Amino acid sequence: MSTMVRTAAESRVRPARPGPGSVSLWSRWARLDWVLLGAVLALVALSVVLVWSATAHREELTGGDSSAYLRRQLVNVALGLALFAGVVVTDHRWVRITAPVVYVASVVGLALVLTHGSTVNGSQSWLRLGPLSLQPSELAKLAVVVGLALVLAERAQGAPRRRVDRTDVAVMLAIAAVPAALILLQPDLGTMLVLCATVFGVLAVSGASAGWLGGLAAAGVGLAVVAVTGGLLKAYQLDRFLAFVDPSLDPRGAGYNVEQARIAIGNGGLLGQGLFDGSQTRAGFVPEQQTDFVFTVAGEELGLVGAGLVVVLLAVVVWRALRIARASDDVFGRVAAAGIACWLGFQAFQNIGMCLGIMPVTGVPLPFVSYGGSSLFAALLAVGLLQNIHLRGRPLR
């Protein structure tokens, strides 16, 4: 009897936080992390406007229909938000059950790209599904994060705070190695860099020893040196790295993107030239401006204020992801949320850095902002998973 009384008293003092599957739909939506959701919705809204501005005056892209890319991006946003909502309302147990399916599906998609894929900008990264195009490497980022989180969660059963040992590290590296190898064969160097940074971040937050982290960092630097000096990179990829060191080496080739991106951002000043009025943007001087270089549209047309807003909103997303990771009561949620923060944070830094000339041009999209379905779907699925983890974690302060 005394045990029952004590248990009842403890339950009154520390009420259990219900999971997504045990509360009403309305209560679930009311308890979302609205700071995170607000930042994401603001980025998505900016994406629609910036993509429209980047393409409205480009008849070679739109075929004379200035709103063509606007409509396509609105469809991408609608589908992405539907995927987001689907993950939010899914019981967290099903999220863990379907994690292996997501991982296997991403590996199969990456393998199909090598045999049936389409080549764009030197990389065989796309699958054509009728009128639609899918880039499996974007979804593979989320699949790897979820796969690593599931492995650690399964191995930590009964000891959620145990230290990661060499077996854990070996299994995690093996999980990441399969999609990484397939991505490298495309070759998609930008996605490979993001994936490496994500895995390194997951290992760091999971408690891997400094020796393992230092060894992996040294191995990564060594592989990069071998790739550059050993002829493993394609000519255009090597040119991009040389242009990063000195854009003037090839101002009409590999260095052209960097120079034009800098000019566009510099033209914006404090408040910008106004939406649809950017001189570089209207003239189409910045290649791939609606995708890889969409940040230059914000810099030129919205100025330092608008570009700074994009940076702040992305920082808010990463911050909330880290807060959700910290508040999570289970290994899966903690590792998955931290992995998403590493992925989105590094990819945003890489994209904005190449627009500013402080990172090499690698062709990675700006999360939530660049045109295209694959990147947007993956990012919104990741935010849906963050919200799902948040709903069953400790309340954020």
C-alpha positions as CSV (number, residue, x, y, z in Angstrom):
1,M,0.0,0.0,0.0
2,S,2.8,2.4,0.9
3,T,4.4,1.7,-2.4
4,M,1.2,2.5,-4.3
5,V,0.8,5.8,-2.3
6,R,4.3,6.8,-3.1
7,T,4.0,6.0,-6.7
8,A,0.8,8.0,-7.0
9,A,2.4,11.0,-5.2
10,E,5.4,10.9,-7.6
11,S,3.1,10.8,-10.6
12,R,1.4,14.0,-9.3
13,V,4.7,15.7,-8.8
14,R,6.2,14.6,-12.1
15,P,3.5,14.0,-14.6
16,A,4.5,12.1,-17.7
17,R,4.6,14.1,-20.9
18,P,2.3,12.3,-23.3
19,G,3.6,11.3,-26.7
20,P,2.1,12.3,-30.0
21,G,-0.1,9.2,-30.1
22,S,-1.8,9.8,-26.7
23,V,-3.2,13.3,-27.1
24,S,-5.9,14.8,-29.3
25,L,-4.9,16.2,-32.7
26,W,-5.8,19.8,-31.6
27,S,-3.7,19.5,-28.4
28,R,-0.8,18.1,-30.4
29,W,-0.7,21.0,-32.8
30,A,-1.1,23.5,-29.9
31,R,2.1,22.1,-28.3
32,L,4.3,22.4,-31.4
33,D,7.5,24.4,-31.2
34,W,6.0,27.5,-32.8
35,V,9.3,29.4,-32.8
36,L,10.8,26.7,-35.0
37,L,7.7,26.5,-37.2
38,G,7.5,30.2,-37.6
39,A,11.1,30.4,-38.7
40,V,10.6,27.6,-41.3
41,L,7.4,29.1,-42.7
42,A,9.1,32.5,-43.0
43,L,12.0,30.9,-44.9
44,V,9.6,29.0,-47.2
45,A,7.7,32.2,-47.9
46,L,10.9,34.0,-48.8
47,S,11.8,31.0,-51.0
48,V,8.7,31.5,-53.1
49,V,9.4,35.2,-53.6
50,L,13.1,34.9,-54.2
51,V,12.7,32.1,-56.7
52,W,10.0,34.0,-58.5
53,S,12.2,37.1,-58.7
54,A,15.2,35.1,-59.9
55,T,13.3,33.6,-62.8
56,A,10.6,36.1,-63.8
57,H,12.9,37.9,-66.3
58,R,14.6,34.7,-67.6
59,E,12.7,33.8,-70.8
60,E,15.2,31.0,-71.6
61,L,14.1,29.3,-68.4
62,T,10.4,30.2,-68.3
63,G,9.5,30.1,-72.0
64,G,8.0,33.5,-71.7
65,D,5.8,32.6,-68.7
66,S,7.1,34.8,-65.9
67,S,5.2,33.0,-63.2
68,A,6.1,29.4,-64.2
69,Y,8.7,28.9,-61.4
70,L,6.4,30.6,-59.0
71,R,3.7,28.0,-59.6
72,R,6.1,25.1,-59.4
73,Q,7.6,26.3,-56.2
74,L,4.2,26.8,-54.7
75,V,3.4,23.1,-55.5
76,N,6.7,22.0,-54.0
77,V,5.8,24.0,-50.8
78,A,2.3,22.5,-50.6
79,L,3.7,18.9,-51.0
80,G,6.5,19.6,-48.5
81,L,4.1,20.9,-45.9
82,A,1.9,17.9,-46.4
83,L,4.9,15.6,-45.7
84,F,5.8,17.8,-42.7
85,A,2.2,17.4,-41.3
86,G,2.3,13.6,-41.9
87,V,5.4,13.2,-39.8
88,V,4.1,15.4,-37.0
89,V,0.9,13.4,-36.5
90,T,2.6,10.0,-36.8
91,D,3.1,8.1,-33.6
92,H,6.8,8.2,-32.6
93,R,6.9,4.4,-32.4
94,W,6.0,4.2,-36.1
95,V,8.8,6.7,-36.9
96,R,11.3,4.3,-35.4
97,I,9.8,1.3,-37.1
98,T,9.9,2.9,-40.5
99,A,13.5,4.2,-40.1
100,P,15.1,1.1,-41.7
101,V,12.6,1.4,-44.6
102,V,13.6,5.0,-45.2
103,Y,17.3,4.1,-45.1
104,V,16.9,1.2,-47.5
105,A,14.8,3.2,-49.9
106,S,17.4,6.0,-50.0
107,V,20.1,3.5,-50.8
108,V,18.0,1.9,-53.6
109,G,17.3,5.4,-55.0
110,L,21.0,6.3,-55.0
111,A,21.8,3.0,-56.7
112,L,19.1,3.6,-59.4
113,V,20.6,7.0,-60.1
114,L,23.9,5.4,-61.2
115,T,22.1,3.1,-63.7
116,H,19.0,5.2,-64.7
117,G,19.9,8.7,-63.6
118,S,20.1,12.0,-65.5
119,T,23.3,14.1,-65.5
120,V,23.0,17.8,-64.5
121,N,26.0,20.1,-64.2
122,G,28.4,17.1,-64.4
123,S,26.7,15.1,-61.7
124,Q,24.5,12.1,-62.3
125,S,22.2,12.8,-59.4
126,W,18.6,12.9,-60.7
127,L,15.9,10.4,-61.3
128,R,13.3,11.3,-63.9
129,L,9.8,10.1,-62.9
130,G,7.7,11.3,-65.8
131,P,7.4,15.1,-65.6
132,L,9.0,15.0,-62.1
133,S,12.6,14.9,-61.1
134,L,13.9,13.5,-57.8
135,Q,17.4,13.8,-56.2
136,P,17.8,10.8,-53.9
137,S,20.9,12.2,-52.3
138,E,18.9,15.0,-50.6
139,L,16.6,12.4,-49.0
140,A,19.7,10.3,-48.1
141,K,20.9,13.0,-45.7
142,L,17.8,12.5,-43.6
143,A,17.9,8.7,-44.0
144,V,21.5,8.6,-42.6
145,V,20.6,10.8,-39.6
146,V,17.6,8.6,-38.8
147,G,19.7,5.4,-39.4
148,L,22.5,6.6,-37.0
149,A,20.0,7.6,-34.4
150,L,18.2,4.2,-34.6
151,V,21.5,2.3,-34.3
152,L,22.5,4.2,-31.2
153,A,19.1,3.9,-29.6
154,E,19.0,0.1,-30.1
155,R,22.5,-0.3,-28.7
156,A,21.7,1.9,-25.7
157,Q,18.7,0.0,-24.6
158,G,18.7,0.1,-20.7
159,A,21.6,2.5,-20.6
160,P,20.6,5.7,-22.4
161,R,23.6,7.7,-21.2
162,R,26.3,5.2,-21.8
163,R,29.5,6.2,-23.6
164,V,29.9,5.5,-27.3
165,D,32.5,2.8,-27.8
166,R,34.5,1.7,-30.8
167,T,31.9,-0.8,-31.9
168,D,29.2,1.9,-31.9
169,V,31.5,4.1,-34.0
170,A,32.3,1.3,-36.4
171,V,28.6,0.5,-36.9
172,M,27.7,4.1,-37.4
173,L,30.4,4.6,-40.0
174,A,29.3,1.5,-41.8
175,I,25.7,2.8,-41.9
176,A,27.0,6.1,-43.4
177,A,29.5,4.5,-45.8
178,V,27.0,2.8,-48.1
179,P,25.1,6.0,-49.2
180,A,28.3,8.0,-49.0
181,A,30.0,5.7,-51.5
182,L,27.0,5.8,-53.9
183,I,27.0,9.6,-53.7
184,L,30.7,9.8,-54.4
185,L,30.2,7.7,-57.5
186,Q,27.7,10.2,-59.0
187,P,29.9,12.3,-58.2
188,D,28.2,14.8,-55.9
189,L,31.0,16.4,-53.9
190,G,28.8,19.0,-52.2
191,T,26.4,16.4,-50.8
192,M,29.4,14.3,-49.7
193,L,30.8,17.2,-47.7
194,V,27.4,17.8,-46.0
195,L,27.1,14.1,-45.2
196,C,30.6,13.9,-43.7
197,A,30.0,17.0,-41.6
198,T,26.6,15.5,-40.4
199,V,28.2,12.2,-39.4
200,F,31.0,13.9,-37.6
201,G,28.5,16.1,-35.7
202,V,26.4,13.1,-34.7
203,L,29.5,11.3,-33.4
204,A,30.5,14.3,-31.5
205,V,27.1,14.8,-29.8
206,S,26.8,11.1,-29.2
207,G,29.9,11.1,-26.9
208,A,32.6,9.6,-29.2
209,S,36.0,10.0,-27.8
210,A,38.3,12.9,-28.9
211,G,40.7,10.3,-30.3
212,W,38.0,9.0,-32.7
213,L,37.0,12.4,-33.7
214,G,40.5,13.6,-34.3
215,G,41.3,10.4,-36.3
216,L,38.3,10.9,-38.5
217,A,39.1,14.5,-39.1
218,A,42.6,13.6,-40.0
219,A,41.4,10.9,-42.3
220,G,39.0,13.3,-44.0
221,V,41.8,15.8,-44.6
222,G,44.0,13.1,-46.0
223,L,41.3,11.8,-48.4
224,A,40.7,15.4,-49.6
225,V,44.4,15.8,-50.3
226,V,44.6,12.5,-52.1
227,A,41.5,13.4,-54.2
228,V,42.9,16.7,-55.3
229,T,46.5,15.5,-56.0
230,G,45.7,12.0,-57.2
231,G,43.4,12.9,-60.0
232,L,40.3,11.5,-58.4
233,L,38.2,14.7,-59.0
234,K,36.8,15.6,-62.4
235,A,38.2,18.6,-64.2
236,Y,35.3,20.9,-63.4
237,Q,35.4,20.0,-59.7
238,L,39.1,20.7,-59.5
239,D,38.6,24.0,-61.3
240,R,36.0,25.0,-58.7
241,F,38.5,24.5,-55.9
242,L,41.2,26.4,-57.8
243,A,38.7,29.2,-58.4
244,F,37.9,29.3,-54.7
245,V,41.6,30.0,-54.0
246,D,41.9,32.6,-56.7
247,P,38.7,33.4,-58.8
248,S,40.8,35.5,-61.2
249,L,42.5,32.3,-62.5
250,D,39.4,31.7,-64.7
251,P,37.0,34.7,-64.6
252,R,34.9,33.4,-67.4
253,G,34.9,29.8,-66.3
254,A,34.9,28.3,-62.8
255,G,35.5,31.7,-61.2
256,Y,32.6,33.3,-63.0
257,N,29.9,32.2,-60.5
258,V,31.9,33.5,-57.5
259,E,32.6,36.9,-59.1
260,Q,29.0,37.4,-60.2
261,A,27.7,36.3,-56.8
262,R,29.9,38.8,-55.0
263,I,28.9,41.6,-57.4
264,A,25.2,40.8,-56.9
265,I,25.4,40.8,-53.1
266,G,27.6,43.9,-53.1
267,N,25.0,45.7,-55.3
268,G,22.4,45.4,-52.6
269,G,23.9,47.7,-50.0
270,L,21.9,48.0,-46.8
271,L,18.3,47.9,-48.0
272,G,18.7,46.4,-51.5
273,Q,17.6,47.4,-55.0
274,G,14.0,46.2,-54.5
275,L,12.3,42.9,-55.3
276,F,12.4,42.2,-59.1
277,D,14.7,45.2,-59.6
278,G,18.1,43.6,-59.0
279,S,20.4,44.5,-61.9
280,Q,22.4,41.3,-61.9
281,T,19.3,39.2,-61.3
282,R,17.3,40.8,-64.1
283,A,20.2,40.4,-66.5
284,G,20.7,36.7,-65.5
285,F,24.4,37.2,-64.8
286,V,24.5,34.8,-61.9
287,P,24.1,31.1,-63.1
288,E,21.8,28.8,-61.2
289,Q,20.4,31.7,-59.3
290,Q,17.1,30.2,-58.4
291,T,18.8,27.1,-56.9
292,D,22.4,27.1,-55.6
293,F,22.8,30.9,-55.7
294,V,19.4,32.0,-54.5
295,F,21.0,33.8,-51.5
296,T,22.4,36.4,-54.0
297,V,18.8,37.4,-54.9
298,A,18.2,38.2,-51.2
299,G,21.5,40.1,-51.0
300,E,21.0,42.2,-54.1
301,E,17.2,42.9,-53.9
302,L,16.7,43.0,-50.1
303,G,20.2,44.1,-49.1
304,L,22.0,43.4,-45.9
305,V,18.8,43.5,-44.0
306,G,17.1,40.9,-46.1
307,A,20.1,38.6,-46.4
308,G,20.7,39.0,-42.7
309,L,17.1,38.0,-42.0
310,V,17.6,34.7,-44.0
311,V,20.8,34.0,-41.9
312,V,18.9,34.7,-38.7
313,L,16.0,32.5,-39.6
314,L,18.3,29.6,-40.5
315,A,20.2,30.1,-37.2
316,V,16.8,29.9,-35.3
317,V,16.1,26.6,-37.0
318,V,19.5,25.2,-35.9
319,W,19.1,26.6,-32.4
320,R,15.7,25.1,-31.9
321,A,16.9,21.8,-33.2
322,L,19.7,21.8,-30.6
323,R,17.2,22.8,-27.9
324,I,14.9,19.9,-28.9
325,A,17.9,17.5,-28.8
326,R,18.8,18.7,-25.3
327,A,15.2,18.3,-24.0
328,S,14.7,14.8,-25.5
329,D,14.4,12.0,-23.0
330,D,15.5,9.2,-25.3
331,V,18.6,8.4,-27.4
332,F,16.8,8.3,-30.7
333,G,15.3,11.7,-30.3
334,R,18.4,13.3,-29.0
335,V,20.7,12.0,-31.7
336,A,18.2,12.6,-34.6
337,A,17.6,16.2,-33.5
338,A,21.3,16.9,-33.1
339,G,22.0,15.3,-36.5
340,I,19.4,17.4,-38.2
341,A,20.9,20.5,-36.6
342,C,24.4,19.6,-37.9
343,W,23.1,18.8,-41.4
344,L,21.0,21.9,-41.9
345,G,23.6,24.2,-40.2
346,F,26.6,23.0,-42.2
347,Q,24.6,23.0,-45.5
348,A,23.4,26.6,-44.9
349,F,27.0,27.6,-44.1
350,Q,28.3,25.9,-47.2
351,N,25.8,27.5,-49.5
352,I,26.0,31.0,-48.1
353,G,29.8,30.7,-47.9
354,M,30.1,29.9,-51.6
355,C,27.9,32.9,-52.5
356,L,30.3,35.1,-50.4
357,G,33.4,33.4,-51.8
358,I,34.6,32.0,-48.4
359,M,33.7,28.4,-49.4
360,P,34.3,26.5,-52.7
361,V,31.4,26.2,-55.1
362,T,30.0,22.7,-54.6
363,G,26.4,23.0,-55.8
364,V,24.4,22.4,-52.5
365,P,21.0,24.2,-52.1
366,L,20.2,26.6,-49.4
367,P,17.8,24.7,-47.0
368,F,14.1,25.8,-47.3
369,V,15.0,28.6,-49.8
370,S,16.5,27.1,-53.0
371,Y,14.1,26.1,-55.8
372,G,13.4,22.4,-56.1
373,G,11.3,19.7,-54.5
374,S,13.9,17.2,-53.3
375,S,15.8,19.5,-51.0
376,L,12.6,21.2,-49.7
377,F,10.9,17.8,-49.0
378,A,13.9,16.5,-47.1
379,A,14.2,19.7,-45.0
380,L,10.5,19.8,-44.2
381,L,10.5,16.1,-43.3
382,A,13.4,16.8,-41.0
383,V,11.4,19.7,-39.3
384,G,8.4,17.3,-39.0
385,L,10.6,14.8,-37.2
386,L,12.0,17.6,-34.9
387,Q,8.4,18.5,-34.0
388,N,7.5,14.9,-33.4
389,I,10.5,14.6,-31.0
390,H,9.6,17.8,-29.3
391,L,6.1,16.6,-28.6
392,R,7.4,13.7,-26.4
393,G,10.3,15.6,-24.9
394,R,10.6,18.0,-21.9
395,P,9.0,21.4,-22.5
396,L,11.4,24.0,-23.9
397,R,12.1,27.1,-22.0
